[in-house]
């Protein structure tokens, strides 16, 4: 694998860097899941959409820039380095590939252009109180009634459900046979009567998550993606894209660089914190893990750019990516000491750059659980290796 950028790629990198420096909203600091309000998140994504860069992983025939794996990597790295928020992945990275592969032409025409311009936000209706890692045990039912489905049930841990215009849901359309065979994939307008969204506040004090309740919600049958009973196949396809996204290579790289600069600017009696051999060793261990993750991510992006879905390697990316995120936030808290204690602090107390370190540490305890727990990912990899 050649990791040296070509002159054309270096020119592309400078173009993206210059645009990010001129357009990232520096007065608004993003949180772990993007900006802190729907308006701020949509304003940032619409800015990217106007530039034609929001749907960065899409092919040109569906309205994307058609970038190769290296260009996608450069774009995400420059975004993170400039402090730009992550984009909401539910429409862009999860649903869009599903519609491109399984959706009808009418569904592609209706939904993809609005996703690419951030005219509508999406959320994901997968997990339920009794169906998280064991997703096939879901009970939310969709009963066919003429040209509609009537949906009843509950979803939980629904990220940005309070912001979303639409939700894509796994629903049970048949109770016969194996439980995976009776699952279908349905698109539901969040303004439909019978939908109730209740907030879940996480340990970082933010409102990212929700419970979503469906009571006799009527959904047009034309909003079924694929065929009835095809939902489990679609779900696995979608999750492979989600897990690749969760790896967060660009964010971790920016985080490590930020931590190094911070330590280099923290004086001690003998120099700076970064001069401490034990500190340097810890940073080096993080960088080695990041390098291995980045190379694997390159291979996966290259595979996807060639039209192939990510396979079991997406589970490996999810495992190592989330473990690195946790290790990085742990280092930031421990190396920051007392300066890491402020929580949602906007004032200059100690080294203000450490502020919110404890917040990030606490929130990312969940990273090895969401998107399919890392224990489940190890099972996926084991089944793949057995099948070889």
C-alpha positions as CSV (number, residue, x, y, z in Angstrom):
1,X,0.0,0.0,0.0
2,X,1.4,3.4,-1.1
3,X,0.7,5.9,1.7
4,X,2.5,8.8,0.0
5,X,0.1,11.4,-1.4
6,X,0.5,12.2,-5.1
7,X,0.8,15.8,-6.3
8,X,-2.9,15.8,-7.2
9,X,-3.8,14.5,-3.8
10,X,-1.7,17.1,-2.1
11,X,-3.4,19.7,-4.1
12,X,-6.8,18.3,-3.1
13,X,-5.7,18.2,0.6
14,X,-4.8,21.9,0.4
15,X,-8.1,22.8,-1.2
16,X,-10.0,21.0,1.6
17,X,-7.8,22.5,4.3
18,X,-8.3,26.0,3.0
19,X,-12.1,25.6,2.8
20,X,-12.3,24.1,6.3
21,X,-10.2,26.9,7.8
22,X,-12.5,29.4,6.2
23,X,-15.8,27.7,6.9
24,X,-15.7,25.7,10.1
25,X,-17.9,27.6,12.7
26,X,-15.2,28.3,15.3
27,X,-17.6,30.0,17.6
28,X,-19.5,26.7,18.1
29,X,-17.6,23.8,19.7
30,X,-19.0,20.4,18.7
31,X,-19.7,17.7,21.3
32,X,-19.2,13.9,21.0
33,X,-22.1,13.5,18.6
34,X,-21.8,16.7,16.6
35,X,-23.1,20.1,17.4
36,X,-25.4,20.7,20.4
37,X,-28.5,21.9,18.6
38,X,-30.4,20.8,15.5
39,X,-30.0,24.2,14.0
40,X,-26.3,24.3,14.4
41,X,-25.9,20.7,13.1
42,X,-28.0,21.4,10.0
43,X,-26.3,24.7,9.3
44,X,-22.9,23.0,9.2
45,X,-24.2,20.1,7.1
46,X,-26.0,22.3,4.7
47,X,-22.8,24.3,4.2
48,X,-21.0,21.1,3.3
49,X,-23.9,20.1,1.1
50,X,-23.8,23.5,-0.8
51,X,-20.1,22.7,-1.5
52,X,-21.0,19.3,-2.7
53,X,-19.0,17.6,0.1
54,X,-21.7,16.4,2.5
55,X,-22.2,13.0,0.9
56,X,-18.5,12.5,0.7
57,X,-18.7,8.7,0.4
58,X,-21.3,8.6,-2.3
59,X,-20.7,7.8,-6.0
60,X,-21.4,10.5,-8.6
61,X,-24.5,8.8,-10.0
62,X,-26.3,9.4,-6.7
63,X,-25.1,12.9,-6.2
64,X,-21.8,12.4,-4.4
65,X,-18.4,13.7,-5.3
66,X,-17.2,10.2,-6.4
67,X,-14.0,10.5,-4.3
68,X,-11.6,7.6,-4.1
69,X,-10.6,6.1,-0.7
70,X,-7.6,8.4,-0.3
71,X,-9.7,11.5,-1.0
72,X,-12.3,10.4,1.5
73,X,-9.6,9.9,4.1
74,X,-8.0,13.3,3.4
75,X,-11.4,15.1,3.6
76,X,-12.3,13.5,7.0
77,X,-8.8,14.1,8.4
78,X,-8.9,17.8,7.4
79,X,-12.4,18.2,8.8
80,X,-11.4,16.7,12.2
81,X,-8.1,18.7,12.3
82,X,-10.0,22.0,11.7
83,X,-12.5,21.2,14.5
84,X,-15.5,20.6,12.2
85,X,-18.2,18.4,13.7
86,X,-18.8,14.9,12.5
87,X,-21.8,14.8,10.2
88,X,-24.9,12.9,11.4
89,X,-24.3,9.4,10.0
90,X,-27.8,8.0,9.9
91,X,-28.9,9.3,6.5
92,X,-25.5,9.8,4.9
93,X,-23.5,6.7,5.9
94,X,-26.2,4.2,6.9
95,X,-29.4,4.7,5.0
96,X,-28.0,6.0,1.8
97,X,-26.0,2.8,0.9
98,X,-29.1,0.8,1.7
99,X,-31.3,2.8,-0.6
100,X,-28.6,2.7,-3.4
101,X,-28.6,-1.1,-3.2
102,X,-32.1,-2.2,-2.1
103,X,-34.3,0.9,-2.6
104,X,-36.7,1.5,-5.5
105,X,-36.0,4.2,-8.0
106,X,-38.8,6.2,-6.5
107,X,-37.3,5.9,-3.0
108,X,-33.9,6.9,-4.3
109,X,-35.3,9.9,-6.1
110,X,-37.4,11.0,-3.1
111,X,-34.8,10.6,-0.3
112,X,-31.2,10.7,-1.5
113,X,-31.1,14.3,-2.8
114,X,-32.6,15.7,0.5
115,X,-30.0,13.7,2.5
116,X,-27.2,15.0,0.3
117,X,-28.3,18.6,1.0
118,X,-29.2,18.0,4.6
119,X,-32.8,19.1,4.0
120,X,-34.0,16.2,6.2
121,X,-32.4,14.5,9.2
122,X,-32.7,10.8,9.9
123,X,-32.4,8.5,13.0
124,X,-32.2,4.8,13.4
125,X,-34.9,2.5,14.9
126,X,-33.1,-0.7,15.6
127,X,-32.6,-1.4,19.4
128,X,-35.5,-2.2,21.7
129,X,-35.6,-2.8,25.5
130,X,-35.4,-6.6,24.9
131,X,-33.5,-6.5,21.6
132,X,-30.1,-4.8,21.7
133,X,-27.2,-7.1,20.9
134,X,-29.8,-9.8,20.2
135,X,-31.4,-7.6,17.6
136,X,-33.3,-10.4,15.9
137,X,-35.5,-10.6,19.0
138,X,-37.2,-7.3,18.2
139,X,-40.9,-7.1,18.7
140,X,-42.1,-3.8,17.1
141,X,-44.8,-5.0,14.8
142,X,-45.9,-3.8,11.4
143,X,-49.2,-5.3,10.2
144,X,-50.3,-4.8,6.6
145,X,-53.6,-3.1,6.2
146,X,-54.4,-2.4,2.6
147,X,-51.8,0.1,1.2
148,X,-50.4,0.8,4.7
149,X,-48.6,-0.8,7.6
150,X,-49.8,-0.3,11.1
151,X,-46.8,0.0,13.5
152,X,-46.9,-0.7,17.2
153,X,-43.9,-1.0,19.5
154,X,-40.9,0.8,21.0
155,X,-37.4,1.6,20.1
156,X,-34.7,2.8,22.5
157,X,-31.2,4.5,22.4
158,X,-32.4,6.4,19.4
159,X,-29.7,9.0,18.7
160,X,-31.0,12.4,17.5
161,X,-34.5,11.0,17.5
162,X,-35.7,14.4,18.9
163,X,-34.2,16.2,15.9
164,X,-35.0,13.7,13.1
165,X,-37.6,14.2,10.3
166,X,-37.6,10.5,9.5
167,X,-36.6,7.2,11.1
168,X,-35.6,3.9,9.4
169,X,-36.9,1.0,11.4
170,X,-36.6,-2.7,11.6
171,X,-40.1,-4.1,12.2
172,X,-41.6,-7.5,12.5
173,X,-44.0,-8.3,9.7
174,X,-44.1,-12.1,10.3
175,X,-43.9,-14.3,13.4
176,X,-43.5,-17.6,11.6
177,X,-40.3,-19.5,11.1
178,X,-36.9,-18.3,12.2
179,X,-37.0,-14.9,13.9
180,X,-34.6,-13.3,11.4
181,X,-37.0,-14.2,8.5
182,X,-39.9,-12.1,9.7
183,X,-38.1,-8.8,9.9
184,X,-38.6,-5.9,7.4
185,X,-37.1,-2.5,6.8
186,X,-39.5,0.5,6.9
187,X,-39.1,4.2,6.5
188,X,-41.3,6.3,8.8
189,X,-42.1,10.0,8.9
190,X,-41.5,11.2,12.4
191,X,-44.4,13.6,12.1
192,X,-46.9,10.7,11.7
193,X,-49.6,10.6,14.4
194,X,-49.0,8.0,17.1
195,X,-45.2,8.6,17.5
196,X,-44.0,9.8,20.9
197,X,-40.3,10.7,21.6
198,X,-39.1,10.7,25.2
199,X,-35.6,11.9,26.1
200,X,-32.7,9.9,27.6
201,X,-30.0,12.1,29.2
202,X,-26.6,10.4,29.3
203,X,-23.8,10.7,31.9
204,X,-22.3,13.6,30.0
205,X,-25.4,15.7,30.8
206,X,-26.4,15.9,27.1
207,X,-29.6,14.9,25.3
208,X,-28.4,12.6,22.5
209,X,-30.6,9.6,23.0
210,X,-34.3,8.9,23.1
211,X,-37.1,6.3,23.5
212,X,-39.5,6.2,20.6
213,X,-43.0,4.8,21.0
214,X,-45.3,3.8,18.1
215,X,-49.0,3.5,18.7
216,X,-51.1,2.6,15.7
217,X,-48.8,4.5,13.4
218,X,-49.9,4.2,9.8
219,X,-47.1,4.0,7.2
220,X,-47.6,3.9,3.4
221,X,-46.6,0.4,2.1
222,X,-44.5,2.2,-0.5
223,X,-42.1,3.0,2.3
224,X,-41.0,-0.6,2.6
225,X,-37.4,-1.0,1.4
226,X,-36.8,-4.2,-0.5
227,X,-39.2,-7.0,0.2
228,X,-41.0,-8.2,3.3
229,X,-38.8,-10.4,5.3
230,X,-35.6,-8.9,3.7
231,X,-34.9,-6.7,6.7
232,X,-32.3,-8.9,8.4
233,X,-30.2,-8.9,5.2
234,X,-30.6,-5.2,4.9
235,X,-29.8,-4.7,8.6
236,X,-26.5,-6.6,8.3
237,X,-25.5,-4.6,5.2
238,X,-26.3,-1.3,7.0
239,X,-24.4,-2.3,10.2
240,X,-21.2,-3.0,8.3
241,X,-21.2,0.7,7.1
242,X,-22.1,1.9,10.6
243,X,-19.3,0.0,12.3
244,X,-16.7,1.4,9.8
245,X,-18.0,4.9,10.6
246,X,-17.8,4.4,14.3
247,X,-14.0,3.6,14.1
248,X,-13.4,7.4,14.1
249,X,-9.9,7.4,12.7
250,X,-9.8,11.1,11.9
251,X,-11.2,12.1,15.2
252,X,-8.6,10.0,17.1
253,X,-5.8,11.4,15.0
254,X,-6.9,15.0,15.8
255,X,-7.3,14.1,19.4
256,X,-3.8,12.7,19.7
257,X,-2.3,15.7,18.0
258,X,-4.3,18.0,20.2
259,X,-3.1,16.2,23.3
260,X,0.6,16.4,22.2
261,X,0.3,20.1,21.7
262,X,-1.4,20.5,25.0
263,X,1.3,18.5,26.9
264,X,4.1,20.5,25.0
265,X,2.5,23.7,26.3
266,X,2.2,22.5,29.9
267,X,5.4,23.6,31.7
268,X,7.1,21.6,34.5
269,X,10.2,22.2,36.6
270,X,12.3,20.5,34.0
271,X,10.6,21.4,30.8
272,X,7.1,20.4,29.6
273,X,4.9,17.4,30.3
274,X,5.7,16.1,26.9
275,X,9.4,15.8,27.9
276,X,8.5,13.2,30.5
277,X,9.7,9.8,29.2
278,X,6.6,8.0,30.7
279,X,4.3,10.5,29.0
280,X,6.1,10.1,25.7
281,X,5.8,6.3,25.9
282,X,2.1,6.6,26.5
283,X,1.6,8.9,23.6
284,X,3.7,6.6,21.4
285,X,1.5,3.6,22.3
286,X,-1.6,5.5,21.2
287,X,0.1,6.5,17.9
288,X,1.1,2.9,17.2
289,X,-2.5,1.7,17.7
290,X,-3.7,4.6,15.6
291,X,-1.3,3.7,12.7
292,X,-2.5,0.1,12.7
293,X,-6.2,1.2,12.7
294,X,-5.5,3.8,10.0
295,X,-4.0,1.2,7.6
296,X,-6.9,-1.1,8.1
297,X,-9.3,1.7,7.5
298,X,-7.5,2.5,4.2
299,X,-8.0,-1.0,3.0
300,X,-11.7,-1.0,4.0
301,X,-12.3,2.4,2.3
302,X,-10.6,1.2,-0.9
303,X,-12.8,-1.9,-0.9
304,X,-15.9,0.3,-0.5
305,X,-14.8,2.7,-3.2
306,X,-14.7,-0.3,-5.6
307,X,-18.4,-1.0,-4.9
308,X,-17.8,-3.8,-2.4
309,X,-19.5,-3.7,1.0
310,X,-17.2,-3.9,4.0
311,X,-17.1,-7.4,5.5
312,X,-15.9,-8.7,8.8
313,X,-13.1,-6.1,8.8
314,X,-15.7,-3.5,9.8
315,X,-16.1,-5.4,13.1
316,X,-12.4,-5.2,13.6
317,X,-12.4,-1.5,12.9
318,X,-15.2,-1.0,15.4
319,X,-13.4,-2.9,18.1
320,X,-10.0,-1.3,17.8
321,X,-11.4,2.2,16.9
322,X,-13.6,2.4,20.0
323,X,-10.9,0.9,22.3
324,X,-8.5,3.6,21.0
325,X,-11.1,6.3,21.6
326,X,-11.5,5.2,25.2
327,X,-7.7,4.9,25.7
328,X,-7.3,8.5,24.3
329,X,-9.9,10.0,26.7
330,X,-8.3,8.1,29.6
331,X,-4.9,9.6,28.8
332,X,-6.4,13.0,28.5
333,X,-8.0,12.8,31.9
334,X,-5.0,11.2,33.7
335,X,-2.3,13.4,32.1
336,X,-4.4,16.5,32.7
337,X,-4.8,15.9,36.4
338,X,-6.8,18.5,38.3
339,X,-7.1,20.5,35.0
340,X,-9.3,17.7,33.6
341,X,-12.0,18.1,36.2
342,X,-14.0,21.0,34.9
343,X,-17.3,19.9,33.3
344,X,-19.0,22.0,30.6
345,X,-16.7,24.8,31.7
346,X,-16.3,27.8,29.4
347,X,-14.0,29.9,31.7
348,X,-10.2,29.8,31.9
349,X,-9.6,27.6,34.9
350,X,-6.2,26.0,34.9
351,X,-5.4,24.8,31.4
352,X,-8.7,25.4,29.7
353,X,-7.8,23.0,26.8
354,X,-8.3,20.1,29.2
355,X,-11.9,21.3,29.9
356,X,-14.6,18.7,29.1
357,X,-12.0,15.9,29.2
358,X,-14.0,14.2,31.9
359,X,-17.2,14.7,30.0
360,X,-15.7,12.9,26.9
361,X,-14.2,10.2,29.1
362,X,-17.6,9.4,30.6
363,X,-19.6,9.6,27.3
364,X,-17.2,7.3,25.4
365,X,-17.6,4.5,28.0
366,X,-20.6,3.6,25.7
367,X,-18.5,3.5,22.5
368,X,-17.7,-0.2,22.9
369,X,-21.4,-1.0,23.3
370,X,-23.3,1.1,20.7
371,X,-23.3,0.0,17.1
372,X,-23.2,-3.6,18.3
373,X,-21.1,-4.4,21.4
374,X,-17.5,-5.3,20.9
375,X,-18.2,-8.8,22.3
376,X,-20.7,-9.3,19.4
377,X,-18.1,-8.0,16.9
378,X,-15.6,-10.7,18.1
379,X,-18.3,-13.3,17.4
380,X,-18.7,-11.9,13.9
381,X,-15.0,-12.1,13.3
382,X,-14.8,-15.7,14.7
383,X,-17.6,-16.9,12.4
384,X,-15.8,-15.3,9.5
385,X,-12.6,-17.1,10.3
386,X,-14.3,-20.4,10.8
387,X,-15.9,-20.1,7.4
388,X,-12.5,-19.6,5.7
